[in-house]
Amino acid sequence: QVQPVESGGGLVQAGGSLRLSCAASGSIFSVYGVGWYRQAPGKPRVSVATITTGGSTNYADSVKGRFTISRDNAKNTVYLQMNSLKPEDTAVYYCNALDNLYSIVGSWGQGTQVTVSS
């Protein structure tokens, strides 16, 4: 079963940047798309960005123009570059593999905490 591992979170001031990484064993990400999700305290987990095997991307309206999802198939890693961070971006960020219907195919990991101070 696909088990991605997230890393790169931390504490940053508003306006700052972070780059999250999502890694998986084998060549999983050459077969599947990948999505980044986030869950703030007391709120449901929501999609932030997705990237297909062909490189097509989609973003939530709340992060368009600030976040960029990219993939490095050679390293089997997907990144989420987050710029101009806002306190409302504070959440635990997760990644997962997606099939061609954008359905989640992996199990959820522990995520990585992103905290943006004002």
JONOR-V578460 format. One record per helix or strand. SS is the DSSP state (@ for helix, = for strand). FROM is the first residue (numbers start at 1). LEN is the number of residues. If there is no record, write none. Layout:
BEGIN
SS&FROM&LEN + SS&FROM&LEN
END
This chain:
BEGIN
=&5&3 + =&10&4 + =&18&6 + @&28&4 + =&33&7 + =&46&6 + =&57&3 + =&67&6 + @&73&3 + =&77&6 + @&87&3 + =&91&8 + =&104&1 + =&112&6
END
